[in-house]
Structure formats: structure tokens, C-alpha cells
């Protein structure tokens, strides 16, 4: 009898613990990430870490799209980051290698007439070959963090995005912080994709940035993610999303990752902090981190605007620039919803929130591969 009571007590305890874990999972927001995951570290990786580190979030998977670097190399950096912090359970999917229409050679030719673009992403330097990635697993110049021992899934990113939103109708936030090629492909494959998602969160577009940065003072409507694939941006911003939240250049320029922030993060012994302190050398605006945290913590945003957005597809000097309209001057041909465009940031609160996340323990981490050295 005592044995049976003991078994029952253990079973009840397991039931309670399991129920609590399920309740926590049910309270988490479901997110799919689509990102140009150049690395190691840097804004692309740090924004994914912000979502992974948040106990409010369950990341269903990561799609990788060419943007700042070629998709193949980005995928390797994303996989290795997950391995190092102990989140091998998050699946990674290979996405689009090229934009829908824009190509490197015609873009380079256009610069001779319209002026040089400050950032070409994967097309910069000698970046003409999407498969140009060192075969040597010890190639430090490309992957100082080491090559991953885990692999991307066989399914492509566009179909992963479609399957994810249909598996949880009305519950999945689509977080897109790179060129929008994968999302456009998903919408073209399945016209119900956008309306089945809960919402779209985008890092992209530029409205009227206040800055002395020459990249934007000479062309304030230019932003890389929309510029790299304007046709994809057009498809996405005209799709029937329930809600769109956009982190523009305007708000992103109010942030910067500094040596001081890195030093504060390095004081922690968490795997994420060790990863950043060991491999992150990028000191620039926190483009994608703002998109992640301003969505998670709307109180970090001090100013927004309601605008319809699109990308210029004229193939002239303004090809890829941000187009924006108020409700009063929306063109009849624009079919997408009004977007909430973030314009102002409480940067001190933002920095504090980001550092807290990067120094915390990683939820559901198992066997982090990064050492304490």
C-alpha cells in the first residue's frame, strides 16, 4: 500500500510539473525567424540571440536568406551559433540564394551612372560566387568560431514558413530582418500564408532619418533589405497581413553596439556572453536587435507612424528605395495594410534590456559547445 501511495505521489508530481511546463509553453509567443545570418556575432546573429534568449518566445525555426553575405556561409554561422549556445533543437532552413529580379552585374553597372552604394552585402568585394566558401573545416578567416557539426534541414525556408504558420493558425509571428525574398516566395507559393500568420515584424525601410551618416544624408529613402530585393518587398508589403510592425533606419540609427556594451556582457559566464565576447567584433548600428526588442518591449519605442510601405521598382536611380504613404495619399494599387513604423527609441532602456538578455542563461539549452576560456 505504501508503495502504491509512493508511486501515485510521484505520478502526481510529474503531472503537476508537466502541466506547469505545458502552461509555460502555451504562454510563449511563437516566432519564425527569417534572417541574413552573417557572422560570427554582428547585428544579424545578435538579433536572433535576443529572441532565443527571451523566455517570452519560442523560436520554431530559422530561415536563412542571402543578404549581408551569401546564404551558404550564413547558414553555417547560424548553425554554429546554435551549437555553441546549446540550442541545437532549433531547426535551420536554407532560403533564397538570389533576389527575385535584381542581380549583381546590372547593379554594379548601374552604379557607374547613379553613384556607388555604400553597402552591397553579399555582392561586395569579390563576392560573385554564392558557393565561395572555404572547404577547409579549419579555415579561420571565414569561421573563427569553427565549423558546425549539425546541418540545416532538407526543407527549404519558404516551405518551412508556410508549414509553420499553418501548424499554428493566427499564432505565429514572422520576424524578418533580412531581404524579404523567402517571404515573397512563401506568399507566391501559398497566397494564404500572410493572412494565416499572427503578424509580421520587419527590419527594413527608411522614412526620414535624422543623421550625419553619408549613407543616408545623400539618399534618405535607401535601406539595404528593401534595396537588395525590391520585388520581394513589394510582394510582402502588399500581402494581407493582420498586422505589420516595421523597424526603420530612422530608429535603428539611434542605437549602436559599443566596446562598453561588449565589456558589460563579457562579465557574464553565460554561453551567449562567452560567444559574443570571444567572436563579436562588429561595432555598428543595432539594426536587427532593435527590431527584435522593440517588438518584444513596445515601451522601448518613443515614437511611431502609421504608413503604407512599398519598394520602388522603377529600375532607375531610385530602384529599391522606400516608398511610403499616409492614409490620405495611399495609391489605389496598394493592397497591403497600414504598417506601424517605429521612429524613436529609448536607447538607454534598450541597451539595458539587451545586455540583460545577453548575460542571462539560455532557456532550454543543452550541452553548450563553447568553453569558458
N, C-alpha and C positions, 0 to 999 in steps of 0.2 A: 504493500500500500504506500509506504514511504517512497519507494522507487517511482511508482506511478505519479505521485504528487510532485516528485522532483522533476520528472520528465515533463509534466504539464506546466510546471513553473518555468522551465527552460523554454518550452514551446511558446508560452505566453510572452516571455521576454523577447524572444526572437520576433514574434508577431508585432509587438509594440515597436521595436527598433526598425523592422522592415517598413511598418506603417509610417513611422516618422521620416524615414529616408524617402519613401514614395511621396509623402506630403511635401517635402522639401523640393523634390524634383518637379512636382506639379506646379509649385510656385515660381520656378525659374522661367525666365523668358527664353524661348527657343530662337537660335540665331544660326543662319548660314553665312559664311564669310566668302566673299569673292575679292581677291586681292592680288596685286602685283608684288609678290613677296621677295623683293631683292633683300640681300643680307650679307653677312650676319648683322643683327641689330638694325638700326635705322628706323625711320618712321613706319615703314610697311610692317616690319616684324613687331615693333613696339605696340602698334595698334591692335594686332592680333593678341598679343600678350595681355593687353588691357581687358579684352573680352574674356579670354581664357581665365584670367586671374579673378574676375568678378564672381562672387558667389551668387549673384542675381542671374547669371547667364549659363545656359547650356549650349555649347557650340556643337552643332550637328555635323559639321564638316567644313572643309576649306577648299574652295576652287581657286586655282592659280591661273592668272592671265598675263600675257606679255604686257609690259608697261615700262617701268624703270629699268628692267632687264628682260632677257628672254625667258619665256615660260619654263624651259627645261632647267635652267640654273636656279630660277626662283623656287621651283618645286623642291629641289634638293635642299635649299636653305630652310624652307618651311618644315620639311620632314626632319631635318637635323635639329631644328629648334625644339620641336615637339619631343624628340628623343631625349634631348639634353635636360628638359624640364620635367620629364616623366609623364607626358600626355600622349603616348603612342596610340591611345584609344581613339583619338580624333582623326577621322579619315581625311585624306588629301586627294584631290582630283585634278588632273591636268586639264587646263582650259585652252582657249584660243591662242594660237601662236602669232597670228597676224590680225590686224584690224580688218573690218569688213571691206573697205574700199581703199583707204589711204595706204600708200606704200612708201618705202624708204627712198627709192631713187627719185620719184617725182617730187617728194618733199624736199630733198636736197637740191634739186633743180629749181624749185620754186623759191628757195632762199636766195638764189642769185638775183632774183627780181624784186622780192618783197622784204628782204632782210633776214638776218640769221635768227634762229630760235635759240633761246638760252639753254633749254634742256630738251634733248632728243630722246632721252630714255634709252631703250634697247638699241636704237639706231645711232647712238653717239659713238665717236671714235671709229674703231674698225668693226663695229657691231653689225655686220652684214649677214652673218650666218647664225640662224637660230639654234643650230646644233653645235656651235662652237663652245665646247665645254671640255675642260681637260679630262682625259681618260684616266690619268694617274690618280688613284684614290688618296694619295698624299700630297696633292697639288695645293700647297699652302696659299699661293697667290690668289686662288679663286674661292677656296673654302677653308679659311683659317680655323674654323670650328670643327673641321673633319667631315668626311662624307657620311651620310646616314646609312644605317643598316636596315632601315624599314623602307617600304616602297609605296608609291601612290596606288590608289585603286584603279581597276581596269576601266571603270565607267568614266565618261568624260564629264567635265564640270557642268555643262549646260543641262544634261540629263539628270545629274545629281540635284541641281537646283530645282528642277521640275518635280522630281520624286519627293524631295524634302517638303516642299510646300503642300503637295497633295497628301502626304502622310499625316500632316497636321494642319488641316484647312483653317485659315484665319488665325493661326497661332505663330507663324514663323516670320521673324524679321529678316529681311535680306539686307545685309551690310555689304556695300560695295565701295571699296576705296582705291580702285584702280580703273583703268579704261573699262568701259561697260560692254565689251564685246560678248562675254559669256552670257550676260543678262539679256542682251538683244537676241542672241541665238536661242536662248530658252523661250523668249516671248514669241519668236517666229515659229519655233517648233510647236509650242503649245500656247495658243492665244489666251488660255485661261490662267496662265502662270501668274501674272501680276495681280489679278483680282483674287487669286486664291491665297496669296501671301497676306500677312498681317499689315506689313508696311515696308517701305524702302528707306534705307539710310544711305546717303551718298556723300563721299568727299569729292567735290567737283564744282566747277563753275567759278566765275569771278564777276562781281557786280560793279563795285566802285571802291576798290581798296585804297586806303589812305596809307601811303608808304613812299619811301625814297628808293626802294629797290628798283633798279633799272629794268628788271624783267617785266615789271607791271606798270611802271610810270609811262613807258612808251606804248604799251598795249594792255590797258587795264581789263579788257574782256578776255584775255588769254589765260587759260588754265590747262595743264598738261593732260589730265584724264579725259576731258572732253575733246581737246585738240587731237589726241592720238587716234581716236576713233569717233569722229563726229556723227557718222551714220548710225553707229550703235547708240550714242547718246540720244539721237533723235527718236529712235525706236523706244528706248526706255522711258524718256520723259513724256512720250505720247501714249504710254500704256495705261490701263485702267487701275492704277494702284489705289488702295483705300487711303493711303497717307504717304507723303514723301517729306523727309527731313534732309536738308542739304547743308553740309559744311562747306562754305565758300572760301576762296582765297582771302576775302575780307576779314574773316575771323581767324583763319589759320595763321595769318601774318602776325597776330597778337601773341603768339607762343614761340618758344624756342627751347630746344634741348641743349643744356649747357654743361660745362665741366662741373659746376656746382651741384646740379641735379644728379649727375653721374656719381659724384663723390658721396652724396647722401644715400643713394641707392646701394653703393658698394659697401656701406656699413652693415648691411644685412647679409646673412649667410644663406638666404633662400636660394634655390636653384635659379630662379629668374634673375635675381640680383647678381648672382655669380656669372650668369650668361652675359648680361649686359655689361658688367664691369670688365669682363675679360675680352669681349669681342666687339662691343659697340663703339665705333669711332666717329659716327655721324653727328655733327653739331649743326643743326639747321632748324627750320620751322617744323613744328609738330603737326603736319598736315592731317595725317590719318588718326593720330591719337585724339585730336580734338573731335573728330567725327565720332569716335567710339565713346569717349567720356561725356561729351555734350549730349549725346543721345541717352546714355545711362543716367546722367545727372543734369537734367534741364536747367537746374538752378545755376549752373556754371555759365549759362548764356545770358547776357545782359540786354541783347537787342536782336530782334528778328524782323524779317519782312515776308509778306505773302506774295509770291511771284510765280508766274508760269515760266518754265525754263525750256530751252532747246539749244541746239548747236547749229552754227552757220554751216550750211552745206553748199555754199555758192562756188567753191573751188577757186576763189580769188584770193586776194591778200588777207581776207578775214576768215578764211576757211578754218573751221574748228573753234572759232571764238564763241563765247557765251552769248546767247540771246535771252533776254528777259523782258517780261511784260507784266504790268499790273492787271487787275481785273477789268479796268476801264479800257485798256488798249490791247487786250488779247486778240490775236488773229483768229479768224473763223476756222482756219485749217488746223489749229492746235487742239488736240483731243485729250491731253493729259490733265491731271488735277493740279490745283494750286499747290505749290511746294512751300514749306516753312524753311526759309533761308536764314541761317544763323549769321549774324553780322558783328556782334560784340561779345567779348569773353572776359570773365573774371579770372585773369591769368594767375593770380596768386592762389586762389582756391583750386584752380585747375592743376597747377604744379603740385600742390599739397596732395590732391586726390590721386594724381598719377604716381607720385613717389610712394604713397601708402600702398597702392596696388602692387607695385613692382617689388616691394620689400616684404609682402605677405607670403604665407605659404600657398602653394598651388593646390586648388581643390582637386581631389581625385587623382593626385599624382602618384605614380608607381615607378620605382626604380629610376630616379633621375640619373642620366648618364654623365652629368657634369660633376667634376670633383671639386673639392674645396681649396685647391691650390691657386 
